[in-house]
Amino acid sequence: MPPADSPAADSPAAGSPAAGSPAAGSPAAEADPVVRAFPTPIFRHLWPDSGDLNAGLRELVLARRAATPSASRSNVGGWQSSHDLMTWGGPHVARLGRYINEAFGAAMEAQIGTRAFTCRLAVTAWANVNLDGDYNRHHTHANNHWSGVYYVDLGAPDPAVVPNGAIEFLDPRPAVGVYDLPGVPGYSTWTLQPQPGEMLLFPAWLRHGVLPFRGRGTRVSLAFNLRVADLKLQR
Ligand SMILES: [Fe+2]
């Protein structure tokens, strides 16, 4: 796993520059007269064959929940663990750590293409358990570069409630609301309804929250922060 302050990536990132971003001067770039100046990436990874992983993580989290009181942060109701999840040990936490490292590598590739790099990656993670009616207020993750969440168990949401327990991202452009043209997209939110085995990775400054979960069972997710240090890009 890539615990706190472990080497993250010391080999060339694989793949090619992100689709939809042709090199300046290319025919495709010249054909598109629109510059989208401040896009905000939200990476989605659906890890395959996650049934055993999710069962193991769920058992681990619920055992912690039974033994320790909740931390009090963004949660309204529900339970949050301490931020030391990456030290809980075992094969499931190790696999989660590998997934986080891979997601970080994909985010770097989207930014710098195939350039090689080295860095240290500090990872902190914690668990969230929401029951019927629980939610998380809007917040950011200060003093980090990337944040993310991995979905272990979505419980048994009431299908009549949509969206239900979804994560909601707020438009990061505070000035976009200075005018409103009916029918023209303006200030917005971006709501994602996750599924078990899915991981999201997004800039830590991007304000977000979790909409109320309505239903039965336990909704278990694992949140994490990434802080990059000593980043060296090769020419
Ligand atoms: Fe968060």
Boltz pocket constraint, residues with backbone or C-beta under 6 A from the ligand:
constraints:
  - pocket:
      binder: B
      contacts: [[A, 139], [A, 140], [A, 141], [A, 147], [A, 208], [A, 223]]
      max_distance: 6.0
